[in-house]
Structure formats: C-alpha cells, structure tokens
Amino acid sequence: NRCCSTHETITVESPEFPILVASLFAVIFPGSLPAMQHKTDDVELAYRRMACANPEATVVGIFDPVVAAPRWYTMPGPPFGIAAAVISWNRHSQLVSCIGKRFFGVPNAGYFDDFDICEPVHAGNSGKLVMHQLQRWLGIPFSAAKDVPFAPSNCFLGVISDLSSFTDGIASVRSKPTRVAKIVSA
C-alpha cells in the first residue's frame, strides 16, 4: 500500500440523494410538483473492469500446495485492498455521473459501482438510457441482473427513499427492514 498510496481523497454521494433531487424539483415547480421516480444500477465485477496503467501493480501470488510454491498472476484491474483501487474506481463513477449531469441533464449519483437516477415520471426511461449508453461507451456496462427498475420507492445505499407522495409535498427515507431487524436483535 505504501507503493500505491496517493494524496487524493474521495468524494461520494449519500443515500438521501433521491430526496435531494426531489427537493430541488420542489423549488423549481412549487405550485405543481411532478410525480418522481428513481432507479438504481450496479456495475458487475467493478474492480475487474477498471483498467490499470501499471500492470506490475496488479500481480498477486497464490500458494499452490501441489508444487509447494507460489504462483504469480496478473489480475485485470487493481487488486482489492490496495489504496489506489478505491480512488481509481471513484474517479470513474464521478466522471460518468458528471457527464450524465452536465452534458445530458440526468439527475444521477455515482457511489463507486452503485448509481441512482432520480427524475420526474414524465421523463420515462430517458435517464436510464443515457447512463447505460455512457457506461457501454466507456467499456464498463451496468449489470443487467442488478438493474432495479424505476419506481417511486427504491433502495439506494441501504436506505429506502419513498417519493410516492411527492406530488403532495411528502418524501421520506427509512432503513431497510432487514437492517432494522438486525439493529433490534442486537
């Protein structure tokens, strides 16, 4: 880690991102609030998809008991646990998020390999189509198996944001039931 350390820090989104977006729409449309929806996406095998400029930094050794010696392999992408891995992945998610916001107007948040898109229902799937295309262009597509469809209430980073009553000026956040159960049992 000392060889791969960096002076950079990371910036990340927080779970209440959909509530923030809804509040900004409330400021823009104070008289007639639009119905809101949000969805989440996840990049499959995120660390394995990130290119590494220094392949010598991705060498890992695994002990082979048959020959009683280590075997050395170069991994695609940075090995999990090195300091530069987190920062390099965060750079990607922040870049994709910024491109989506600034060039295409998609209200989205990137948290490492997790993304949330939050927009009015009348926008349909437009935000999803843009963000999915951006990820494909960059060679790091979203996982089809982890594509959570648009809904007024969805979970992002372990927190459920419910926008189902937003047209009445109400939006709420709550912990996932499984998390509440773990807390209660502890």
C-alpha positions in Angstrom: 0.0 0.0 0.0 2.9 2.4 0.6 3.9 2.0 -3.0 0.4 2.7 -4.2 -0.6 5.4 -1.8 -1.9 8.7 -3.0 -2.5 12.2 -1.7 -6.0 12.2 -3.2 -9.2 11.7 -1.2 -12.6 10.5 -2.5 -16.0 12.2 -2.8 -19.1 10.0 -2.5 -22.8 10.5 -2.7 -25.1 9.9 0.2 -28.2 7.7 0.4 -30.6 10.6 0.6 -29.7 11.6 -3.0 -33.3 11.0 -4.3 -34.7 13.2 -1.6 -32.2 16.0 -2.5 -33.3 15.8 -6.2 -37.0 15.8 -5.2 -36.4 18.9 -3.0 -34.7 20.7 -6.0 -37.7 19.9 -8.2 -39.9 21.3 -5.4 -38.0 24.6 -5.6 -38.3 24.7 -9.4 -42.0 23.7 -9.5 -43.5 25.0 -6.3 -47.1 25.1 -7.5 -47.4 21.7 -9.2 -44.9 19.1 -8.0 -44.2 16.4 -10.6 -44.5 12.7 -9.8 -41.0 11.4 -9.1 -39.3 8.1 -9.6 -35.8 6.7 -9.1 -33.9 3.6 -10.0 -30.6 2.0 -9.2 -27.8 0.3 -11.2 -24.7 -1.6 -10.3 -21.6 -2.4 -12.3 -20.9 -6.1 -12.4 -17.3 -7.1 -11.3 -16.4 -3.4 -10.9 -12.8 -3.7 -9.8 -12.2 -6.3 -12.6 -13.3 -3.9 -15.2 -11.1 -0.9 -14.3 -8.0 -0.7 -16.4 -4.7 -0.3 -14.7 -1.9 1.8 -16.3 0.7 -0.1 -14.3 0.1 -3.9 -14.8 3.0 -4.6 -12.5 0.8 -3.2 -9.6 -1.8 -5.9 -10.3 0.4 -9.0 -9.7 -0.9 -11.3 -7.0 0.6 -14.5 -5.6 -1.4 -17.6 -4.7 0.2 -20.5 -2.9 -0.1 -23.7 -4.9 0.0 -26.7 -2.5 0.6 -29.2 -5.3 4.1 -27.8 -6.1 4.6 -26.2 -2.7 5.4 -22.8 -4.3 3.6 -19.6 -5.1 2.0 -19.0 -8.5 2.0 -15.4 -9.8 -0.8 -13.9 -11.8 -1.6 -10.5 -13.3 -5.2 -9.5 -12.5 -7.4 -7.5 -14.8 -7.9 -4.3 -12.8 -6.4 -3.3 -9.4 -6.4 -5.9 -6.7 -9.0 -5.2 -4.0 -7.3 -3.7 -0.9 -4.6 -1.5 -2.5 -5.1 2.2 -1.7 -5.2 3.2 -5.4 -8.0 0.8 -6.2 -10.6 2.8 -4.4 -9.6 6.1 -5.8 -9.3 4.9 -9.4 -12.8 3.4 -9.2 -14.2 6.5 -7.6 -12.7 8.6 -10.4 -14.7 6.6 -12.9 -18.0 6.8 -11.1 -17.6 10.5 -10.6 -16.7 11.0 -14.3 -19.7 9.1 -15.5 -22.0 10.9 -13.1 -20.7 14.3 -14.1 -21.0 13.6 -17.8 -24.6 12.4 -17.2 -25.5 15.5 -15.3 -23.6 18.2 -17.3 -24.0 17.0 -20.8 -27.3 15.2 -20.7 -29.1 16.7 -17.7 -29.7 13.4 -16.0 -30.1 13.8 -12.2 -27.9 10.9 -11.1 -25.5 9.9 -8.3 -22.5 7.6 -8.5 -21.2 5.8 -5.5 -18.3 3.6 -6.6 -20.2 0.9 -8.6 -23.7 1.9 -7.5 -25.7 4.5 -9.3 -29.1 6.2 -8.7 -31.1 8.1 -11.3 -33.9 10.2 -10.0 -36.2 12.2 -12.2 -39.9 13.0 -12.9 -42.1 10.2 -14.1 -42.8 12.1 -17.3 -39.1 11.7 -18.3 -39.8 7.9 -18.8 -36.6 5.9 -19.2 -34.6 8.7 -20.7 -32.1 9.0 -17.8 -31.6 5.2 -17.7 -31.0 5.0 -21.5 -28.4 7.8 -21.3 -26.5 6.4 -18.3 -26.5 2.9 -19.7 -25.1 4.1 -23.0 -22.4 6.1 -21.3 -21.3 3.1 -19.4 -21.2 1.0 -22.6 -19.2 3.7 -24.4 -16.7 3.6 -21.6 -16.5 -0.2 -21.7 -17.9 -0.7 -18.2 -21.6 -1.6 -18.7 -24.1 -1.9 -15.9 -25.1 -5.4 -14.8 -28.4 -6.5 -16.4 -29.1 -8.7 -13.3 -28.7 -5.7 -10.9 -30.9 -3.3 -12.9 -33.6 -2.1 -10.5 -36.4 -0.5 -12.5 -37.8 3.0 -11.9 -40.3 3.2 -9.0 -41.5 5.9 -6.6 -39.8 3.9 -3.8 -36.4 2.2 -4.1 -33.4 1.5 -2.0 -30.1 3.3 -2.7 -27.0 2.5 -0.5 -29.1 0.7 2.1 -31.7 3.4 2.6 -35.2 3.4 1.1 -36.3 6.8 -0.4 -40.0 6.9 -0.9 -41.2 9.6 -3.4 -44.7 8.1 -3.9 -46.4 11.1 -2.1 -44.1 13.7 -3.6 -47.0 15.4 -5.5 -48.5 16.2 -2.1 -45.1 17.6 -0.9 -44.1 14.5 1.1 -40.9 12.4 0.6 -39.4 10.1 3.2 -36.4 7.9 3.9 -36.2 4.8 6.1 -33.8 2.0 6.8 -34.3 -1.3 5.0 -36.4 -3.7 7.1 -33.5 -6.2 7.2 -31.3 -3.5 8.7 -33.9 -2.6 11.3 -34.3 -6.2 12.3 -30.5 -6.6 12.8 -30.5 -3.5 15.0 -33.4 -4.7 17.0 -31.9 -8.1 17.5 -28.5 -6.6 18.5 
